[in-house]
Amino acid sequence: PDEGCYIHGLFLEGARWDPTAFQLAESRPKELYTEMAVIWLLPVPNRKPPATGTYLCPIYKTLTRAGTLSTTGHSTNYVIAVEIPTDKPQKHWIKRGTALICALDF
């Protein structure tokens, strides 16, 4: 794109992307990981995150979320967090351990 960048090839754990509603949805039975839609990262200076309607979803490099703590206080396996549209509160997805994963181990 002219501004920002596209991210593709991520996998959702603990939820799935609903392409018709354009938001997070409950995982289907026996589906541990699902492909995430393409994400467009667009930098906006001094942007305030919305209070509702999004889930601040962490992105990890691998399924092993734990890693050594870096100087930032985050795991070295942690990449960034992105806002994903949802009609449920954040605590709903936090309880399910919903996260985006860059690479599956198998």
N, C-alpha and C positions, 0 to 999 in steps of 0.2 A: 504493500500500500504506500501511498504518498507519505503518510505519517504513521508512526507506530510499527508494530510487527505482528505477524500471525504466528500462533503456536498450535501445532497439531501433533498427534501421536501420543497424547496423554490418556491415562486410564483412570476411571473413577472407582473408588472402593467405598462401599457403604451407601451408595446411591447410584442412580443412573440419570442420564440426560434425556429429557422428553423433548423430541424434536418438534412435536406439534404444539406444545404449550410453551416451548422455549424456556424451560426452567428445570430445576432438580425434581426428581421423582423417586419414589421408593424403588429399591432393587427388586427385580423379579426373583421368584424362588430359584435357588441353586445357581444364581448368577453372582459370582464373587466380584468380578471386575468387568466393567463395560467401557467401551471407547467413548471418549469425550469429544464433543463437537470442536471445531476450530475456534480458538479464542483470539480475539483481536485486542492486543495491548496498546492502549492509546495514552500516552503521558499527558496529564493535565496538571499544571502547576497549582499548588495550594487547594487541591480538591478535597472537599469534605465528604466522607463516605455517608451514604444514606442510612438512616436509623433502622428502617425496616425494608423488607423486600429483597434482601440479598444475604447470602451466606459467605463469610470470609473464609474461603477454602484454602488450606495449606497445600503446597506442592512439595513432594519429596522425590529424591532421586531414585530410590529403590523402595521395596516393600518394608524393609527394615527401617522403621522410622527413627530408631535410636541411633545415636552416633556420639562422637566426642563433642563436648561443648566448645564452640569457638569463642573468640574474644567478644563476639556480639551477644553471647548468651544463648544462641540457637544451636541446634544440632547441626553438624556438618552435612547431614543428609537433607536438611531443609533447604528449599530453594527460595520460595516467595509465596505470598498468599494472594489469591485473586477473588474478586467478588463475582459470585454466581447467582443469577436470579432464582428466587424461591418464593413460595407462598406460605412457608412454614417459618417459625422462629429459628434463630441460630442454634439454640440449645437442642432442638430436634435433631439436627445433623451432627452436632457435637457428640451426642449420646450414641450415635451410630458409628462414630469414628470416621466420618466421611472425609476423604482426602483425594487429591489427584496424585498419581504416581507416574514418573517418567519412564521407568522400565520395570517390567515384571521379571521375576527371577526364573521363570521357566520358559 
